[in-house]
């Protein structure tokens, strides 16, 4: 599967599935370099279309019929209604109808937040949107590094398997610790299409994990007496038939946002060093 970023700045971007469905949004407010930067990752949540209910009419509001027989001297008897008449009939039928809106629009909810720090360990917060729970942890504990150059970052996924990000010169790649030769996810950089023969392309995170055998989608009804089975957003549900477990996908995305920020800082520092040597 592929997750497309709307901009090259992955910490300020909207992320969509290859089907076009928006899945995540990443926002990082501007801060001066000496202040702590905070990145918030939002996740789309399923919505329901509006349910229209007709209020009950009391017996006192019912008007008695005064004449059962039509007036034969009416010249419009037997003439089918025209467009204006039909519009008026529809307006009359819709008058007094109460519309109950239970979330027509897809909404974003806070998934996680990364508070970046320079001198001490950064902080990762989970907001309880998935089975990963709610809480915060230091990145030095959650996604620890090994080696002098810190090019590898290790974490344990919700499936209890160990993963490691490699912070390369140009892109980040994800591996299973049990199979360090085959990447299971990698980032493809944004292309502006300025060079001759080069086409513009959004940056995207490609994930190669196998699709689980079964996936279930749990929904909580708003009312025990209200059957929402006919009002599920099937378009969103179909687009979320992903090849990756939802909790694992959340973890991969959040950790990628973190390691990609570190990798880009190193890339910018290396470019500055090259420019300094040229003088």
TORMIDREN-450002 format. One record per residue: residue in one letter; z, x, y of N, C-alpha, C in turn. Coordinates in steps of 0.001 Angstrom, whole numbers, padded with zeros to 6 digits, always signed. Example, Ala and Ser with C-alpha at 12.3 -4.5 7.8 and 13.67 -1.06 7.14 Angstrom:
// residues 2
A+007800+013190-005690+007800+012300-004500+007800+013200-003300/S+007080+012850-002250+007140+013670-001060+007870+012900+000030/
This chain:
// residues 279
X+000000+000835-001179+000000+000000+000000+000000+000885+001250/X-000398+000296+002376-000473+001019+003630+000255+000253+004723/X+001014+001000+005516+001691+000454+006684+001065+001094+007916/X+000416+000269+008743-000322+000765+009900+000553+000702+011150/X+000531+001794+011930+001277+001884+013172+000337+001600+014334/X+000771+000766+015257-000095+000352+016364-000328+001472+017366/X+000573+002456+017430+000425+003590+018328+000721+004873+017579/X+000354+005993+018183+000648+007288+017576+002126+007618+017689/X+002822+007001+018628+004259+007217+018781+004970+006302+017793/X+005333+006846+016638+005852+006002+015561+007191+005378+015909/X+007897+005911+016897+009187+005336+017284+009060+004268+018353/X+007847+003954+018737+007558+002814+019622+006261+002192+019135/X+006368+001383+018121+005149+000899+017479+005434-000390+016712/X+004371-001163+016509+004413-002336+015638+003717-001974+014330/X+004335-002312+013223+003850-001892+011912+003342-003108+011155/X+002129-003019+010670+001502-004129+009960+001110-003718+008551/X+001051-004725+007687+000551-004543+006326-000969-004471+006377/X-001589-003971+005304-003049-003868+005275-003716-005239+005376/X-002988-006307+005059-003524-007661+005183-003520-008165+006620/X-002863-007424+007524-002778-007829+008920-001459-008456+009303/X-000597-008734+008342+000693-009335+008632+001646-008303+009230/X+002259-008661+010356+003250-007786+010974+004509-007768+010111/X+005007-006568+009809+006187-006432+008963+007386-005844+009710/X+007127-004860+010565+008214-004174+011253+007829-003933+012711/X+008851-003617+013491+008661-003179+014867+009701-002108+015156/X+009270-001015+015777+010155+000101+016080+010194+000273+017595/X+011384+000338+018142+011547+000439+019600+012530+001552+019925/X+012146+002390+020882+012998+003485+021348+012955+003500+022870/X+013991+003025+023552+014001+003057+025021+013970+004495+025533/X+013360+004649+026695+013265+005981+027288+014647+006460+027719/X+014923+007727+027408+016159+008375+027816+015847+009795+028265/X+016546+010317+029268+016383+011731+029626+016750+012623+028442/X+016237+013830+028432+016399+014703+027273+017860+015028+026998/X+018711+014980+028010+020119+015331+027813+020952+014141+027332/X+020336+012961+027203+021059+011785+026725+020685+011463+025282/X+021551+010741+024612+021321+010363+023217+020230+009310+023131/X+019236+009548+022274+018174+008577+022061+018470+007703+020856/X+018160+006423+020983+018439+005474+019909+017164+004727+019538/X+016831+004735+018276+015658+004025+017756+016129+002848+016913/X+015591+001672+017182+015940+000464+016436+014718-000004+015664/X+014933-000261+014372+013859-000754+013506+014127-002225+013229/X+013155-003076+013570+013248-004519+013342+012337-004896+012173/X+012750-005925+011455+011962-006414+010318+011642-007890+010510/X+010433-008275+010142+010029-009666+010257+010752-010494+009201/X+011155-011695+009576+011800-012609+008634+010948-013855+008521/X+010934-014446+007346+010103-015618+007086+010531-016777+007964/X+009577-017619+008339+009839-018779+009180+009333-020027+008496/X+009641-021169+009093+009238-022458+008565+008482-023227+009646/X+007479-024005+009276+006778-024830+010265+007654-025992+010706/X+007326-026653+011816+008179-027738+012294+008163-028940+011360/X+009301-029580+011240+009408-030820+010479+009521-031964+011478/X+008658-032963+011357+008634-034090+012285+009327-035264+011627/X+010311-035824+012316+011076-036941+011773+010959-038127+012710/X+010788-039335+012145+010723-040560+012941+012118-041174+013003/X+012660-041361+014210+013995-041963+014309+013967-043411+013833/X+015123-043832+013312+015237-045206+012822+015212-046192+013986/X+014585-047339+013771+014492-048385+014790+015428-049512+014395/X+016330-049865+015293+017274-050936+015004+016562-052280+015023/X+017202-053237+014408+016603-054566+014318+016459-055223+015685/X+017338-054822+016636+017257-055414+017971+016039-054956+018735/X+015467-053798+018326+014298-053268+019007+013003-053829+018469/X+013048-054563+017371+011835-055117+016779+011454-056386+017516/X+010255-056458+018010+009778-057628+018741+009165-058630+017763/X+009565-059896+017833+008983-060898+016927+007531-061160+017251/X+006757-061477+016235+005355-061790+016416+005232-063237+016889/X+004488-063435+017940+004374-064758+018552+003211-065556+018001/X+002203-064850+017466+001024-065571+017012+000416-064825+015844/X+000334-065508+014677-000236-064881+013497-001742-064959+013483/X-002329-065901+014188-003767-066095+014158-004403-065410+015354/X-005508-064707+015181-006185-064059+016322-006863-065100+017208/X-007026-064774+018465-007715-065634+019412-009199-065398+019272/X-009908-066427+018828-011334-066284+018575-012156-066197+019840/X-011518-066552+021001-012272-066450+022235-012222-065048+022831/X-011552-064119+022122-011513-062726+022589-012838-062064+022262/X-013556-061552+023255-014877-060968+022986-014819-059677+022196/X-013622-059009+022100-013541-057736+021399-013186-057886+019930/X-013037-059130+019450-012704-059336+018046-013850-058851+017181/X-013528-058036+016173-014537-057550+015249-015264-056309+015721/X-014972-055823+016932-015616-054616+017446-014760-053421+017077/X-015293-052402+016399-014486-051229+016007-014033-050465+017230/X-012847-049837+017177-012322-049105+018333-013147-047859+018604/X-013298-047534+019863-014020-046334+020278-013024-045196+020442/X-013540-043998+020864-012687-042815+020949-011491-042999+021849/X-011692-043638+023034-010577-043820+023952-009515-044710+023356/X-009968-045764+022613-008997-046660+021984-008202-045926+020917/X-008891-045075+020124-008192-044337+019075-007163-043392+019673/X-007528-042730+020805-006585-041826+021454-005351-042577+021925/X-005577-043778+022462-004443-044577+022903-003564-045013+021754/X-004225-045340+020589-003439-045723+019421-002599-044574+018921/X-003169-043326+018921-002410-042171+018464-001236-041884+019380/X-001451-042050+020705-000364-041820+021642+000756-042808+021420/X+000393-044066+021113+001414-045076+020858+002192-044760+019596/X+001476-044266+018563+002148-043970+017303+003100-042791+017442/X+002753-041804+018298+003572-040609+018436+004719-040800+019412/X+004707-041920+020151+005760-042139+021133+007086-042383+020423/X+008091-041665+020845+009411-041840+020262+009641-041017+019012/X+008674-040191+018643+008854-039349+017463+009652-038125+017853/X+010665-037816+017094+011507-036657+017362+011024-035488+016519/X+010757-034357+017158+010286-033163+016453+011440-032194+016284/X+011687-031814+015052+012748-030880+014736+012118-029521+014495/X+012394-028567+015355+011817-027233+015238+012807-026329+014514/X+012424-025846+013322+013282-024929+012574+012555-023601+012425/X+012172-023010+013545+011625-021667+013528+010150-021620+013234/X+009332-022142+014136+007894-022116+013917+007363-020683+013911/X+007889-019831+014782+007371-018494+014937+008135-017520+014055/X+007390-016517+013525+008038-015440+012801+008941-014683+013762/X+010100-014306+013294+011079-013672+014160+011450-012308+013606/X+011856-011409+014505+012318-010093+014114+013843-010088+014061/X+014356-009377+013080+015797-009174+012965+016057-007682+012833/X+017195-007240+013340+017523-005816+013296+017753-005365+011855/X+016997-004390+011458+017132-003815+010113+018024-002591+010131/X+017728-001644+010994+018483-000393+011040+018363+000210+012427/X+019212+001200+012666+019211+001899+013949+019568+003361+013713/X+018829+004235+014391+019079+005671+014285+019482+006191+015656/X+020670+006754+015730+021156+007362+016965+020995+008878+016843/X+020010+009404+017530+019690+010825+017415+020624+011654+018290/X+021078+012760+017721+021917+013712+018444+021367+015118+018216/X+021586+015971+019184+021049+017325+019107+022055+018322+018539/X+023274+018264+018986+024264+019260+018590+025049+018857+017359/X+025147+017571+017086+025867+017085+015911+024932+016227+015068/X+025444+015767+013942+024631+014959+013037+024302+013607+013659/X+023074+013153+013441+022672+011825+013902+023344+010754+013056/X+023274+009499+013523+023925+008386+012838+022896+007340+012459/X+022980+006873+011218+022108+005804+010718+022953+004558+010480/X+022524+003442+011080+023242+002176+010925+022355+001163+010209/X+022952+000460+009255+022296-000665+008583+022974-001945+009049/X+022162-002986+009306+022687-004230+009864+022810-005349+008836/X+022721-005032+007552+022961-006034+006519+021834-007008+006307/X+020612-006639+006709+019487-007554+006552+018997-007613+005112/X+019296-006604+004331+018871-006588+002930+020075-006238+002049/X+019804-005938+000794+020883-005654-000146+021524-004291+000065/X+021016-003509+001015+021619-002216+001311+022956-002363+002021/X+023251-003573+002519+024541-003834+003134+024589-003452+004599/X+025780-003488+005143+026014-003202+006560+026963-002012+006669/X+026674-001131+007600+027534+000025+007807+026765+001152+008459/X+027426+002275+008630+026794+003425+009242+027185+004684+008480/X+026320+005685+008558+026533+006930+007828+025882+008058+008614/X+026419+009243+008502+025829+010415+009122+024567+010812+008362/X+023535+011197+009116+022293+011591+008456+022476+012856+007630/X+023430+013695+007996+023696+014897+007205+024209+014559+005816/X+024768+013351+005655+025243+012907+004352+024206+012047+003637/X+023521+011201+004405+022589+010246+003785+021264+010901+003409/X+020756+011757+004283+019475+012418+004030+019658+013903+004337/X+020319+014583+003423+020716+015972+003620+019533+016913+003461/X+019678+018114+003955+018616+019110+003888+019038+020259+002979/X+018041+020982+002525+018256+022188+001740+017309+023270+002236/X+017748+024505+002100+016912+025610+002527+017202+026024+003955/X+016814+027252+004287+017076+027783+005612+016217+027121+006684/X+014977+026782+006335+014088+026186+007331+014195+024667+007406/X+014960+024061+006538+015230+022614+006560+013946+021787+006446/X+013018+022254+005675+011765+021516+005496+011875+020398+004479/X+012973+020337+003727+013151+019302+002708+014366+018461+003063/X+014190+017145+002979+015274+016195+003226+015417+015283+002017/X+016619+015201+001453+016879+014500+000207+017699+013236+000468/X+017378+012164-000267+018180+010942-000202+018081+010204-001536/X+019020+009313-001767+019045+008480-002973+018586+007082-002613/X+017567+006582-003310+017035+005259-003028+017888+004155-003611/X+017612+002908-003266+018366+001781-003831+018151+001610-005330/X+017137+002281-005891+016916+002264-007332+017641+003399-008032/X+018542+004095-007300+019364+005192-007824+018537+006421-008211/X+017320+006507-007725+016522+007708-007963+016567+008601-006729/X+016427+009898-006958+016469+010861-005873+015067+011116-005336/X+014963+011084-003999+013698+011318-003315+013880+012481-002345/X+012748+013066-001959+012813+014125-000957+011565+014111-000081/X+011813+014175+001214+010743+014272+002198+010437+015735+002467/X+009173+016056+002501+008754+017392+002918+008192+017315+004322/X+008790+018061+005240+008359+018086+006632+007317+019189+006773/X+006057+018810+006617+004986+019783+006690+004609+020142+008115/X+003595+020967+008231+003147+021392+009555+002540+020226+010331/X+001788+019368+009640+001079+018286+010334+001531+016889+009904/X+002018+016715+008669+002425+015394+008180+003657+015529+007300/X+004298+014367+007056+005421+014280+006127+004947+013661+004824/X+005463+014176+003708+005143+013650+002390+006433+013401+001624/X+006424+012336+000821+007596+011951+000043+007339+012190-001433/X+008342+012761-002125+008244+013055-003548+009468+012512-004268/X+009280+012214-005539+010424+012007-006411+010960+013376-006806/X+012269+013512-006813+012845+014805-007178+012499+015179-008612/X+012283+014166-009457+011909+014431-010846+010457+014855-010997/X+009644+014635-009967+008230+015013-010013+007855+015610-008659/X+008194+016868-008422+007988+017471-007105+006542+017840-006807/X+005611+017614-007727+004225+017994-007515+003354+016838-007028/X+003768+015611-007286+002937+014446-006964+003573+013650-005830/X+002955+013582-004657+003526+012780-003566+003416+011292-003865/X+004438+010551-003519+004434+009101-003704+004280+008375-002367/X+004316+009116-001275+004070+008546+000053+003701+009683+000989/X+002811+009398+001923+002443+010392+002937+001910+009676+004164/X+002054+010362+005283+001591+009801+006541+000212+010360+006872/X-000677+009469+007335-002003+009855+007804-002004+009705+009320/X-002318+010769+010008-002170+010798+011451-003224+009958+012166/X-002860+009566+013365-003739+008815+014253-004921+009678+014670/X-006100+009043+014760-007303+009726+015229-007859+008966+016431/X-008127+009708+017483-008627+009087+018704-010119+008822+018651/X-010855+009544+017798-012298+009362+017707-013066+010024+018830/X-012445+010985+019516-013117+011661+020636-014151+012661+020120/X-013828+013327+019026-014733+014337+018500-016000+013695+017950/X-017131+014386+018048-018394+013827+017528-018308+013578+016021/X-018779+012416+015611-018762+012050+014204-017422+011600+013685/X-016415+011540+014547-015070+011129+014139-014813+009703+014612/X-014296+008886+013727-014009+007493+014058-012532+007316+014412/X-012235+006456+015391-010823+006206+015708-010119+005512+014549/X-008864+005857+014370-008095+005292+013252-006624+005267+013620/X-005976+004176+013276-004535+004088+013458-003842+004972+012429/X-002720+005510+012825-001911+006228+011847-001308+005251+010851/X-001171+005672+009605-000604+004778+008595+000179+005568+007564/X+001185+004918+007027+002012+005466+005961+001530+004873+004648/X+001031+005722+003774+000496+005278+002487+001536+005521+001408/X+001795+004485+000617+002831+004539-000412+002176+004282-001759/X+002479+005145-002744+001815+005094-004040+002725+004616-005159/X+003879+004072-004833+004805+003649-005884+004204+002522-006705/X+004484+002459-008023+003959+001367-008841+004597+000050-008474/X+003850-001017-008664+004329-002358-008351+005320-002816-009412/X+006473-003362-009012+007426-003857-009998+006864-005027-010776/X+007407-005214-011993+006877-006262-012872+007119-007644-012294/X+008275-007840-011713+008602-009158-011172+009255-008985-009814/X+008919-009886-008912+009550-009924-007602+009889-011366-007280/X+011081-011578-006813+011512-012925-006457+011849-012940-004986/X+011617-014058-004391+011872-014224-002964+012919-015319-002807/X+014107-014982-002306+015200-015924-002200+015229-016499-000798/X+015364-017797-000731+015481-018469+000561+016678-019402+000516/X+017384-019526+001611+018529-020408+001713+018124-021642+002501/X+018233-022847+001927+017872-024055+002670+018823-024281+003828/X+018293-024834+004894+019118-025114+006057+020068-026282+005803/X+019697-027162+004920+020515-028330+004616+020389-028607+003135/X+021510-028919+002483+021480-029167+001047+020666-030407+000703/X+020541-031339+001640+019778-032559+001390+018327-032460+001846/X+017943-031293+002368+016600-031109+002891+015818-030200+001971/X+014719-030684+001447+013868-029909+000558+012814-029189+001377/X+012930-027860+001443+012012-027059+002239+010915-026418+001402/X+010799-026810+000146+009806-026186-000722+008384-026424-000231/X+008179-027544+000473+006837-027845+000968+006575-027230+002336/X+007583-026546+002907+007436-026035+004261+007535-024515+004327/X+007449-023827+003187+007526-022373+003166+006267-021783+003807/X+006456-020712+004544+005322-020024+005172+004582-019263+004080/X+003637-019947+003413+002955-019336+002272+002094-018157+002691/X+001592-018154+003915+000775-017029+004375+001607-015753+004435/X+002816-015878+004991+003688-014723+005047+004137-014318+003659/X+004467-015300+002822+004933-014999+001482+003863-014265+000684/X+002597-014687+000831+001521-014039+000087+001315-012609+000543/X+001451-012379+001854+001244-011034+002365+002374-010096+001980/X+003529-010640+001603+004663-009810+001233+004726-009515-000260/X+003684-009876-000999+003633-009507-002406+003259-008030-002491/X+004220-007192-002183+003964-005777-002023+004049-005064-003355/X+003637-003804-003310+003711-002969-004480+005040-002240-004565/X+005943-002473-003615+007191-001736-003528+008341-002723-003400/X+009464-002383-004030+010672-003185-003875+011058-003256-002399/X+011433-004428-001864+011704-004555-000426+012759-003588+000082/X+013876-003430-000646+014921-002520-000199+014435-001072-000202/X+013637-000713-001217+013105+000639-001263+012105+000865-000135/X+011299-000143+000167+010344-000021+001269+011075+000156+002597/X+012145-000599+002805+012936-000446+004023+013493+000969+004133/X+013982+001482+003012+014575+002816+003010+013526+003883+003302/X+012363+003755+002681+011294+004733+002908+010874+004727+004369/X+010716+003533+004947+010271+003452+006337+011301+004043+007286/X+012570+003682+007124+013607+004157+008036+013753+005671+007930/X+013775+006204+006720+013889+007655+006570+012650+008367+007106/X+011472+007729+006976+010265+008340+007538+010359+008433+009057/X+010833+007379+009707+010976+007412+011166+011864+008585+011572/X+012896+008819+010787+013817+009916+011102+013169+011281+010904/X+012575+011522+009738+012027+012849+009450+010777+013134+010285/X+009999+012108+010612+008806+012333+011424+009199+012762+012837/X+010292+012236+013335+010777+012665+014643+011159+014140+014606/X+011833+014568+013546+012203+015970+013407+010962+016852+013277/X+010000+016398+012492+008801+017205+012272+008017+017384+013578/X+007915+016328+014376+007157+016418+015619+007852+017315+016634/X+009153+017337+016618+009867+018248+017503+009546+019689+017138/X+009467+019989+015844+009117+021342+015408+007671+021667+015772/X+006795+020683+015626+005388+020905+015972+005232+021217+017452/X+005927+020479+018300+005853+020731+019746+006456+022084+020103/X+007555+022447+019438+008165+023748+019701+007238+024882+019297/X+006538+024716+018166+005607+025749+017724+004455+025909+018705/X+003959+024807+019255+002878+024890+020237+003339+025611+021503/X+004566+025364+021917+005086+026046+023097+005197+027540+022848/X+005616+027924+021642+005744+029342+021318+004377+030023+021342/X+003356+029323+020852+002009+029892+020864+001542+030100+022296/X+001803+029124+023170+001389+029258+024568+002120+030396+025263/X+003387+030605+024900+004147+031689+025502+003591+033045+025093/X+003157+033155+023837+002587+034425+023371+001239+034701+024013/X+000552+033675+024511-000757+033890+025130-000637+034487+026529/X+000537+034426+027132+000689+034954+028503+001045+036432+028476/
